[in-house]
């Protein structure tokens, strides 16, 4: 079965023109229904996957005889998820699998969740053909459903809830271990076994592999397993792995705090159960990576903080400069350097978020330290007065993080952030609700092609400018401007014959109805032929 990429690569110019019509805002409901009924697969793929659809067209998609067509709709990120959910009982397992996979949206972003009753039906009725273990399926669940799974009325859903064992309360674990459903009890028992050092020891692989890594990092370790790693490790990373394990005995923490491998000491430096003597020794560790790890500890004493504040490594000084015990005056006395080559992106909301401390967020927002203000800028619920303040911050990281994360980030901030930030998730700024449209034509000669492409968003861009940018050296700029409604008609007609830009030109909302009719009548072959003479 060809992939979507292969379908598009194999599509000829007529099919790509019809695919453009499928995206055209001016295409009527009747046009969309004709494309759905008669267009080649490439055009139906674009129609069903890449845009929102009127209800009548959705009804026709759900009833379409071609499973690939229905499958593309199951992956549509633009329609109401409840509409996609209508495919939950589709007779073809490929369509159901597409619904499981859902829209492909890169982490940390998530698609709009499917209705809870749809997800529950999938959990209860789908079998081995549909890959429910896919993380894409998990991304389509609402946070409310995920949180309710361990106590859900249906045992099939509680089975999923057992998977969050490590985050469950003792009472919830006990209830699952005594669950009336045999499968739930068995799954809970298996998770409890991971906390039984004797059982973990019995299944520990004796060679480096994923199973051994998982056990050494996360499972309850017996003394025999720990001693075996210390005396005869199976792999070079065994000691650094057990250094992160919460079940590590206190005396071994002491031993590994003096391990010759700095990676092991670095892991030990992050442990909450590190003793004062070991912590004090690691403050003076010869390796800066170890000292950086120690500098992040909340339990540092005043003398330790003072020592790290004058460390020779600038990253160590930066780490200790945000310590919660420091006053603003103490922070200001530290010679730290704020990095600018960071990822300034969207902060994902945890399934089980910690209670939000509003006063702590306000203190960080008002701090003189840019790193603390950056933390505040990531808060999706930041109040309006702090949004206004941080939008004018002198640190670019604060401004961009606010733009990326706050739903009410002002238009001027969003545009400024896009202009100054060129790192990962830059394109996410374009999806923020307040991103501006007016005035973007002034960017037509910007050296950055992603900025020039913004001109396509300005409804008042001059026709001559639109025409010129359809000849831009950058293909994304050319494609964006080929869809601008101010594109002069002669140039639009010309682009319908362009192998590269015909798809974008056919999606232009200024395309006249007669041309749309000709394309439909000729199966996309000739935008200039009179429909009455079509073969």
MOWO-V51120 format. One record per backbone hydrogen bond with DSSP energy under -1.0 kcal/mol. NH is the residue of the N-H (numbers start at 1). CO is the residue of the C=O. If there is no record, write none. Layout:
nh & co
NH & CO
NH & CO
//
This chain:
nh & co
7 & 3
8 & 4
9 & 5
10 & 6
16 & 12
17 & 13
18 & 14
19 & 15
20 & 16
21 & 17
22 & 18
27 & 24
32 & 28
33 & 29
34 & 30
35 & 31
36 & 32
37 & 33
38 & 34
39 & 35
44 & 40
45 & 41
46 & 42
47 & 43
48 & 44
49 & 45
50 & 46
58 & 54
59 & 55
60 & 56
61 & 57
62 & 58
63 & 59
64 & 61
70 & 66
71 & 67
72 & 68
73 & 69
74 & 70
75 & 72
76 & 73
83 & 80
84 & 80
85 & 81
86 & 83
87 & 84
88 & 85
90 & 87
96 & 92
97 & 93
98 & 94
99 & 95
100 & 96
101 & 97
102 & 98
105 & 103
109 & 106
114 & 140
119 & 115
120 & 116
121 & 117
122 & 118
123 & 119
124 & 120
125 & 121
126 & 122
130 & 127
132 & 130
134 & 131
138 & 134
139 & 135
140 & 137
141 & 138
146 & 142
147 & 143
148 & 144
149 & 145
151 & 148
152 & 149
158 & 154
159 & 155
161 & 157
162 & 158
163 & 160
164 & 161
165 & 162
167 & 164
168 & 165
173 & 169
174 & 170
175 & 171
176 & 172
177 & 173
178 & 174
179 & 176
185 & 181
186 & 182
187 & 183
188 & 184
189 & 185
190 & 186
191 & 187
192 & 188
193 & 189
195 & 192
196 & 193
200 & 196
201 & 197
202 & 198
203 & 199
213 & 209
214 & 210
215 & 211
216 & 212
217 & 213
218 & 214
219 & 215
220 & 194
226 & 222
227 & 223
228 & 224
229 & 225
230 & 226
231 & 227
232 & 228
238 & 235
241 & 237
242 & 238
243 & 239
244 & 241
245 & 242
248 & 245
253 & 249
254 & 250
255 & 251
256 & 252
257 & 253
258 & 255
259 & 256
265 & 261
266 & 262
267 & 263
268 & 264
269 & 265
270 & 267
271 & 268
274 & 271
279 & 275
280 & 276
281 & 277
282 & 278
283 & 279
284 & 281
285 & 282
291 & 287
292 & 288
293 & 289
294 & 290
295 & 291
297 & 294
305 & 301
306 & 302
307 & 303
308 & 304
309 & 305
310 & 307
311 & 308
317 & 313
318 & 314
319 & 315
320 & 316
321 & 317
323 & 320
326 & 323
331 & 327
332 & 328
333 & 329
334 & 331
336 & 334
361 & 357
362 & 358
363 & 359
364 & 360
365 & 361
366 & 362
367 & 364
373 & 369
374 & 370
375 & 371
376 & 372
377 & 373
379 & 376
382 & 379
387 & 383
388 & 384
389 & 385
390 & 386
391 & 387
392 & 389
393 & 390
399 & 395
400 & 396
401 & 397
402 & 398
403 & 399
404 & 400
405 & 401
406 & 402
409 & 406
414 & 410
415 & 411
416 & 412
417 & 413
418 & 414
419 & 415
420 & 416
421 & 417
426 & 423
428 & 425
429 & 426
430 & 427
431 & 428
432 & 429
435 & 432
440 & 437
442 & 439
443 & 440
444 & 441
446 & 443
452 & 448
453 & 449
454 & 451
455 & 452
456 & 453
457 & 454
458 & 455
461 & 458
466 & 462
467 & 463
468 & 464
469 & 465
470 & 466
471 & 468
472 & 469
478 & 474
479 & 475
480 & 476
481 & 477
482 & 478
484 & 481
487 & 484
492 & 488
493 & 489
494 & 490
495 & 491
496 & 492
497 & 494
498 & 495
502 & 498
505 & 501
506 & 502
508 & 505
511 & 508
516 & 512
517 & 513
518 & 514
519 & 515
520 & 516
521 & 517
522 & 518
523 & 520
524 & 519
525 & 522
533 & 530
534 & 531
//
